[in-house]
Amino acid sequence: MVATIGAFLFGFSQLIFVYNIIQCMRQRGIPASPQVWEEAEGLEWTVDSPAPYHTFQTPPVIK
């Protein structure tokens, strides 16, 4: 009985996975914004992606 319930839950999780894959493939052309969430102020968010070879002329001040 427990194995049957586990098998059904596993099968349901596979359906959710396939649904997510299909949704991602449909929205493939929508570009993401450069700032993925509010208050993303870390050093890794101050440069473009992909980062240029010489990113900073002077070392940045880390707060």
N, CA, C and O atoms as a GROMACS GRO file, in nm:
protein
  252
    1MET      N    1   0.082  -0.120   0.000
    1MET     CA    2   0.000   0.000   0.000
    1MET      C    3   0.087   0.127   0.000
    1MET      O    4   0.062   0.221  -0.075
    2VAL      N    5   0.190   0.128   0.085
    2VAL     CA    6   0.277   0.244   0.091
    2VAL      C    7   0.355   0.259  -0.040
    2VAL      O    8   0.374   0.371  -0.088
    3ALA      N    9   0.399   0.149  -0.096
    3ALA     CA   10   0.472   0.154  -0.223
    3ALA      C   11   0.382   0.204  -0.335
    3ALA      O   12   0.429   0.275  -0.425
    4THR      N   13   0.255   0.170  -0.332
    4THR     CA   14   0.162   0.216  -0.435
    4THR      C   15   0.142   0.367  -0.426
    4THR      O   16   0.142   0.436  -0.528
    5ILE      N   17   0.126   0.418  -0.304
    5ILE     CA   18   0.111   0.563  -0.286
    5ILE      C   19   0.238   0.635  -0.332
    5ILE      O   20   0.231   0.738  -0.398
    6GLY      N   21   0.353   0.580  -0.296
    6GLY     CA   22   0.480   0.639  -0.339
    6GLY      C   23   0.495   0.638  -0.490
    6GLY      O   24   0.547   0.734  -0.548
    7ALA      N   25   0.450   0.532  -0.554
    7ALA     CA   26   0.458   0.524  -0.700
    7ALA      C   27   0.368   0.628  -0.766
    7ALA      O   28   0.406   0.689  -0.865
    8PHE      N   29   0.248   0.647  -0.711
    8PHE     CA   30   0.159   0.749  -0.766
    8PHE      C   31   0.215   0.889  -0.746
    8PHE      O   32   0.205   0.973  -0.835
    9LEU      N   33   0.274   0.916  -0.631
    9LEU     CA   34   0.336   1.046  -0.608
    9LEU      C   35   0.454   1.069  -0.702
    9LEU      O   36   0.473   1.179  -0.753
   10PHE      N   37   0.532   0.965  -0.724
   10PHE     CA   38   0.644   0.976  -0.817
   10PHE      C   39   0.595   1.003  -0.959
   10PHE      O   40   0.651   1.086  -1.029
   11GLY      N   41   0.490   0.933  -1.001
   11GLY     CA   42   0.433   0.955  -1.133
   11GLY      C   43   0.377   1.095  -1.148
   11GLY      O   44   0.392   1.157  -1.253
   12PHE      N   45   0.312   1.145  -1.044
   12PHE     CA   46   0.257   1.281  -1.047
   12PHE      C   47   0.369   1.384  -1.056
   12PHE      O   48   0.356   1.484  -1.126
   13SER      N   49   0.480   1.359  -0.987
   13SER     CA   50   0.593   1.452  -0.995
   13SER      C   51   0.652   1.454  -1.136
   13SER      O   52   0.702   1.557  -1.180
   14GLN      N   53   0.648   1.342  -1.205
   14GLN     CA   54   0.696   1.338  -1.343
   14GLN      C   55   0.606   1.420  -1.435
   14GLN      O   56   0.654   1.485  -1.528
   15LEU      N   57   0.476   1.418  -1.409
   15LEU     CA   58   0.383   1.500  -1.488
   15LEU      C   59   0.410   1.649  -1.465
   15LEU      O   60   0.406   1.728  -1.560
   16ILE      N   61   0.437   1.686  -1.342
   16ILE     CA   62   0.472   1.826  -1.312
   16ILE      C   63   0.600   1.865  -1.384
   16ILE      O   64   0.611   1.975  -1.438
   17PHE      N   65   0.698   1.775  -1.386
   17PHE     CA   66   0.824   1.801  -1.454
   17PHE      C   67   0.803   1.823  -1.604
   17PHE      O   68   0.858   1.917  -1.660
   18VAL      N   69   0.725   1.739  -1.666
   18VAL     CA   70   0.698   1.751  -1.810
   18VAL      C   71   0.623   1.881  -1.838
   18VAL      O   72   0.650   1.948  -1.938
   19TYR      N   73   0.529   1.917  -1.752
   19TYR     CA   74   0.455   2.043  -1.767
   19TYR      C   75   0.552   2.162  -1.760
   19TYR      O   76   0.541   2.254  -1.841
   20ASN      N   77   0.645   2.161  -1.666
   20ASN     CA   78   0.743   2.270  -1.655
   20ASN      C   79   0.833   2.278  -1.777
   20ASN      O   80   0.865   2.388  -1.822
   21ILE      N   81   0.873   2.166  -1.831
   21ILE     CA   82   0.956   2.166  -1.952
   21ILE      C   83   0.881   2.227  -2.069
   21ILE      O   84   0.937   2.307  -2.144
   22ILE      N   85   0.755   2.191  -2.085
   22ILE     CA   86   0.674   2.245  -2.194
   22ILE      C   87   0.655   2.395  -2.177
   22ILE      O   88   0.664   2.469  -2.275
   23GLN      N   89   0.629   2.441  -2.055
   23GLN     CA   90   0.613   2.584  -2.031
   23GLN      C   91   0.742   2.660  -2.061
   23GLN      O   92   0.737   2.769  -2.118
   24CYS      N   93   0.855   2.605  -2.025
   24CYS     CA   94   0.983   2.670  -2.053
   24CYS      C   95   1.010   2.678  -2.203
   24CYS      O   96   1.064   2.777  -2.251
   25MET      N   97   0.974   2.576  -2.275
   25MET     CA   98   0.995   2.577  -2.420
   25MET      C   99   0.904   2.677  -2.489
   25MET      O  100   0.943   2.734  -2.591
   26ARG      N  101   0.787   2.700  -2.437
   26ARG     CA  102   0.696   2.799  -2.496
   26ARG      C  103   0.746   2.941  -2.474
   26ARG      O  104   0.727   3.026  -2.560
   27GLN      N  105   0.809   2.968  -2.362
   27GLN     CA  106   0.852   3.103  -2.326
   27GLN      C  107   0.999   3.126  -2.356
   27GLN      O  108   1.063   3.208  -2.291
   28ARG      N  109   1.052   3.055  -2.450
   28ARG     CA  110   1.195   3.060  -2.478
   28ARG      C  111   1.240   3.195  -2.532
   28ARG      O  112   1.356   3.231  -2.512
   29GLY      N  113   1.155   3.270  -2.600
   29GLY     CA  114   1.196   3.395  -2.662
   29GLY      C  115   1.190   3.516  -2.572
   29GLY      O  116   1.229   3.625  -2.614
   30ILE      N  117   1.141   3.502  -2.449
   30ILE     CA  118   1.128   3.616  -2.359
   30ILE      C  119   1.263   3.640  -2.290
   30ILE      O  120   1.310   3.553  -2.217
   31PRO      N  121   1.325   3.758  -2.312
   31PRO     CA  122   1.455   3.782  -2.249
   31PRO      C  123   1.439   3.813  -2.100
   31PRO      O  124   1.339   3.870  -2.057
   32ALA      N  125   1.538   3.774  -2.024
   32ALA     CA  126   1.539   3.802  -1.881
   32ALA      C  127   1.598   3.941  -1.857
   32ALA      O  128   1.682   3.987  -1.934
   33SER      N  129   1.554   4.005  -1.752
   33SER     CA  130   1.608   4.137  -1.719
   33SER      C  131   1.746   4.121  -1.656
   33SER      O  132   1.777   4.015  -1.600
   34PRO      N  133   1.831   4.224  -1.665
   34PRO     CA  134   1.965   4.211  -1.606
   34PRO      C  135   1.964   4.204  -1.454
   34PRO      O  136   2.054   4.146  -1.394
   35GLN      N  137   1.862   4.263  -1.390
   35GLN     CA  138   1.853   4.257  -1.244
   35GLN      C  139   1.741   4.159  -1.209
   35GLN      O  140   1.623   4.190  -1.227
   36VAL      N  141   1.778   4.043  -1.161
   36VAL     CA  142   1.682   3.935  -1.145
   36VAL      C  143   1.592   3.952  -1.024
   36VAL      O  144   1.482   3.894  -1.022
   37TRP      N  145   1.631   4.026  -0.924
   37TRP     CA  146   1.544   4.054  -0.810
   37TRP      C  147   1.579   4.190  -0.753
   37TRP      O  148   1.685   4.245  -0.782
   38GLU      N  149   1.489   4.244  -0.673
   38GLU     CA  150   1.513   4.374  -0.613
   38GLU      C  151   1.630   4.367  -0.517
   38GLU      O  152   1.655   4.264  -0.454
   39GLU      N  153   1.699   4.478  -0.506
   39GLU     CA  154   1.813   4.492  -0.416
   39GLU      C  155   1.926   4.396  -0.449
   39GLU      O  156   1.997   4.351  -0.359
   40ALA      N  157   1.943   4.364  -0.575
   40ALA     CA  158   2.059   4.284  -0.617
   40ALA      C  159   2.174   4.381  -0.636
   40ALA      O  160   2.198   4.430  -0.747
   41GLU      N  161   2.246   4.409  -0.528
   41GLU     CA  162   2.350   4.512  -0.530
   41GLU      C  163   2.490   4.456  -0.509
   41GLU      O  164   2.583   4.532  -0.485
   42GLY      N  165   2.506   4.326  -0.519
   42GLY     CA  166   2.638   4.267  -0.501
   42GLY      C  167   2.730   4.298  -0.617
   42GLY      O  168   2.688   4.349  -0.721
   43LEU      N  169   2.856   4.267  -0.598
   43LEU     CA  170   2.957   4.297  -0.699
   43LEU      C  171   2.931   4.224  -0.830
   43LEU      O  172   2.963   4.275  -0.937
   44GLU      N  173   2.873   4.105  -0.822
   44GLU     CA  174   2.848   4.028  -0.945
   44GLU      C  175   2.736   4.087  -1.029
   44GLU      O  176   2.723   4.052  -1.147
   45TRP      N  177   2.654   4.177  -0.972
   45TRP     CA  178   2.543   4.236  -1.047
   45TRP      C  179   2.579   4.373  -1.105
   45TRP      O  180   2.495   4.436  -1.169
   46THR      N  181   2.703   4.421  -1.084
   46THR     CA  182   2.741   4.553  -1.133
   46THR      C  183   2.796   4.550  -1.276
   46THR      O  184   2.812   4.655  -1.337
   47VAL      N  185   2.824   4.433  -1.329
   47VAL     CA  186   2.880   4.422  -1.464
   47VAL      C  187   2.781   4.352  -1.556
   47VAL      O  188   2.688   4.286  -1.512
   48ASP      N  189   2.805   4.368  -1.685
   48ASP     CA  190   2.721   4.301  -1.784
   48ASP      C  191   2.750   4.152  -1.787
   48ASP      O  192   2.850   4.105  -1.733
   49SER      N  193   2.662   4.080  -1.851
   49SER     CA  194   2.682   3.936  -1.868
   49SER      C  195   2.685   3.905  -2.017
   49SER      O  196   2.590   3.940  -2.086
   50PRO      N  197   2.786   3.844  -2.068
   50PRO     CA  198   2.910   3.799  -2.004
   50PRO      C  199   3.000   3.917  -1.971
   50PRO      O  200   2.998   4.020  -2.039
   51ALA      N  201   3.077   3.902  -1.867
   51ALA     CA  202   3.163   4.010  -1.819
   51ALA      C  203   3.277   4.035  -1.917
   51ALA      O  204   3.334   3.940  -1.971
   52PRO      N  205   3.311   4.163  -1.941
   52PRO     CA  206   3.425   4.193  -2.027
   52PRO      C  207   3.556   4.147  -1.963
   52PRO      O  208   3.562   4.118  -1.844
   53TYR      N  209   3.660   4.141  -2.044
   53TYR     CA  210   3.788   4.087  -1.997
   53TYR      C  211   3.845   4.172  -1.883
   53TYR      O  212   3.877   4.120  -1.776
   54HIS      N  213   3.857   4.303  -1.906
   54HIS     CA  214   3.902   4.394  -1.800
   54HIS      C  215   3.778   4.465  -1.747
   54HIS      O  216   3.736   4.566  -1.802
   55THR      N  217   3.722   4.412  -1.642
   55THR     CA  218   3.594   4.462  -1.593
   55THR      C  219   3.609   4.597  -1.526
   55THR      O  220   3.533   4.689  -1.557
   56PHE      N  221   3.703   4.612  -1.435
   56PHE     CA  222   3.718   4.735  -1.358
   56PHE      C  223   3.856   4.795  -1.385
   56PHE      O  224   3.956   4.724  -1.387
   57GLN      N  225   3.860   4.928  -1.406
   57GLN     CA  226   3.988   4.997  -1.422
   57GLN      C  227   4.056   5.012  -1.287
   57GLN      O  228   4.178   5.000  -1.277
   58THR      N  229   3.977   5.038  -1.183
   58THR     CA  230   4.028   5.044  -1.046
   58THR      C  231   3.949   4.943  -0.964
   58THR      O  232   3.835   4.912  -0.997
   59PRO      N  233   4.009   4.892  -0.858
   59PRO     CA  234   3.936   4.794  -0.777
   59PRO      C  235   3.809   4.856  -0.716
   59PRO      O  236   3.815   4.969  -0.666
   60PRO      N  237   3.699   4.786  -0.720
   60PRO     CA  238   3.575   4.842  -0.666
   60PRO      C  239   3.576   4.843  -0.513
   60PRO      O  240   3.646   4.764  -0.449
   61VAL      N  241   3.496   4.934  -0.457
   61VAL     CA  242   3.482   4.942  -0.312
   61VAL      C  243   3.372   4.845  -0.271
   61VAL      O  244   3.259   4.856  -0.318
   62ILE      N  245   3.405   4.752  -0.185
   62ILE     CA  246   3.308   4.654  -0.138
   62ILE      C  247   3.250   4.702  -0.007
   62ILE      O  248   3.323   4.730   0.088
   63LYS      N  249   3.117   4.712  -0.003
   63LYS     CA  250   3.050   4.764   0.118
   63LYS      C  251   3.026   4.655   0.217
   63LYS      O  252   2.970   4.680   0.324
   0.00000   0.00000   0.00000
